[in-house]
Structure formats: structure tokens, C-alpha cells
């Protein structure tokens, strides 16, 4: 696990603010959802992405294809093949 060197406190409601640079780098917008995992004394946050979510447009569709870890829907495949 890579250390960012950033230390943040937890407020009275148990919230922590993720630095803007981190949110930008991970493309976490205001409505982003995170999965929370606990391993001993380590808390791991992972960007939540339901199965079948297109990595290009973000749509969730049962008609998707996964290639080398990238999920792509039919509409995006059609757009790419038209180029």
C-alpha cells in the first residue's frame, strides 16, 4: 500500500475529508460511492463499481464485455469501432 503522507482528522460525526488531489486523481466526484473494508487495524476505501458498469460511460448494462480488466458496453463498443 502506498503512503500519501497526508494526515486528516475525524470530525464529531465520524467523517473524514479526502484531499482534492486524491479525489481528482481517482476521479471521485461528489456522488461517488466507496466500499469500506477492514483488515485488522487497516481501513481500505475502494471506489464502488457495480458489476456491468461501463468504464467509459458509467452506464450499467447486462450487455457488457470485459477485456483486460476493462468493462465496456455495446454502445461504447459501437462508437469505438466506428472510428
Secondary structure, DSSP 8 states (H G I E B T S, - for coil): -----------TTS-----HHHHHHTT--TT--EEEEEETTEEEEEE---TTB-TTT--B-SSEEEETTEEEEHHHHHHHHT-
